[in-house]
Amino acid sequence: AALRSARDDDSVLTNVFTGRPARGIKNRFVREIGPMSAAAPPFPLAANSVAPLRAKAEAKGSGDFSPLWTGQAGPLCQEMDAAALTSKLAEEALAQMRALSR
């Protein structure tokens, strides 16, 4: 749900979930702690420190304390199964190869 409703500016680099920088969607935890924190525990301890909050929130169906990993273009995502994605990528690659061979 968070990825479907994400805007371009919802993606940030954060170290608060793992202790290492990674790109994710801003949620309550990232907004309240800040995306990058010198106080974040080092990898792999950071994940353990947020685990109790994450478990309680996820049990209620909330992603407020979960890492919501995404790339810079998360809002451009389309929901599809792996077979459809593979077919689409193959079709697009073939179209590009045909265009380049002209």
BABA-533557 format. One line per field, with one value per residue (C-alpha): residue number from 1; x negated, y, z. Coordinates in Angstrom, 2 decimals, decimal comma, padded with zeros to 5 digits. Example, Ala and Ser with C-alpha at 12.3 -4.5 7.8 and 13.67 -1.06 7.14 Angstrom:
2
marke [1:2]
X [-012,30:-013,67]
Y [-004,50:-001,06]
Z [007,80:007,14]
end
This chain:
102
marke [1:2:3:4:5:6:7:8:9:10:11:12:13:14:15:16:17:18:19:20:21:22:23:24:25:26:27:28:29:30:31:32:33:34:35:36:37:38:39:40:41:42:43:44:45:46:47:48:49:50:51:52:53:54:55:56:57:58:59:60:61:62:63:64:65:66:67:68:69:70:71:72:73:74:75:76:77:78:79:80:81:82:83:84:85:86:87:88:89:90:91:92:93:94:95:96:97:98:99:100:101:102]
X [000,00:-002,81:-004,53:-001,31:-000,66:-004,30:-005,25:-008,61:-009,76:-008,79:-012,03:-015,01:-018,34:-018,09:-020,30:-017,82:-016,60:-019,88:-022,73:-023,74:-022,35:-019,60:-016,78:-013,31:-009,94:-009,48:-007,24:-006,57:-009,86:-011,97:-010,09:-010,43:-014,04:-015,26:-016,38:-020,08:-021,07:-024,53:-022,81:-021,65:-023,17:-025,72:-024,84:-023,42:-022,31:-019,99:-017,39:-017,20:-016,67:-013,53:-012,23:-009,75:-008,13:-008,08:-006,44:-003,67:-002,95:-002,96:-000,61:001,85:001,27:-000,87:-004,15:-005,00:-008,12:-008,97:-011,65:-009,84:-012,67:-012,33:-014,37:-014,29:-011,41:-009,11:-005,99:-006,54:-006,05:-003,40:-001,94:-002,44:-003,57:-007,08:-006,01:-004,36:-007,38:-009,77:-007,67:-007,43:-011,18:-011,90:-009,47:-010,97:-014,52:-013,64:-011,99:-015,11:-017,38:-015,19:-015,30:-019,09:-019,56:-017,81]
Y [000,00:002,43:001,85:002,28:005,67:006,86:010,16:011,06:012,78:009,87:007,99:008,72:007,23:005,89:003,98:003,70:000,18:-001,61:000,66:000,98:003,39:002,07:003,70:003,39:005,07:007,56:006,17:007,18:005,77:007,52:010,82:010,77:009,54:011,21:009,33:009,31:009,12:009,05:007,36:004,37:001,16:-000,42:-003,27:-005,80:-004,51:-001,79:-004,30:-005,88:-002,52:-001,72:-005,33:-005,03:-001,88:-003,39:-006,63:-004,81:-002,47:-005,27:-007,35:-004,45:-004,22:-001,09:-000,40:002,51:000,76:-001,53:-000,92:-000,15:-000,56:001,07:002,58:006,20:005,54:003,64:005,51:004,15:000,56:-001,65:-004,62:-007,83:-011,40:-012,59:-014,29:-011,10:-009,02:-011,40:-011,32:-007,54:-007,12:-009,54:-007,73:-004,33:-005,62:-007,11:-003,85:-001,91:-004,35:-004,04:-000,24:-000,26:-002,56:-000,14]
Z [000,00:000,85:-002,48:-004,45:-002,85:-002,74:-004,33:-005,85:-002,65:-000,36:-001,09:001,20:002,15:005,69:008,09:010,98:010,13:009,44:010,49:006,83:004,25:002,00:000,07:001,54:001,73:004,55:007,26:010,86:012,17:009,52:009,98:013,79:014,05:010,87:007,78:008,67:012,32:013,88:016,84:014,75:016,09:013,74:011,38:012,23:015,64:014,32:013,09:016,54:018,23:016,22:016,11:019,04:017,61:014,15:015,35:017,23:014,33:011,75:013,93:013,58:009,82:010,06:008,25:010,58:011,92:008,98:006,37:003,12:000,61:-002,78:-005,56:-006,62:-009,01:-006,65:-007,79:-011,31:-010,11:-011,60:-009,78:-011,79:-011,30:-012,18:-015,43:-016,71:-015,71:-017,46:-020,65:-020,56:-020,08:-022,94:-025,27:-024,41:-024,89:-028,30:-029,35:-028,39:-030,26:-033,38:-033,14:-032,78:-035,78:-038,15]
end
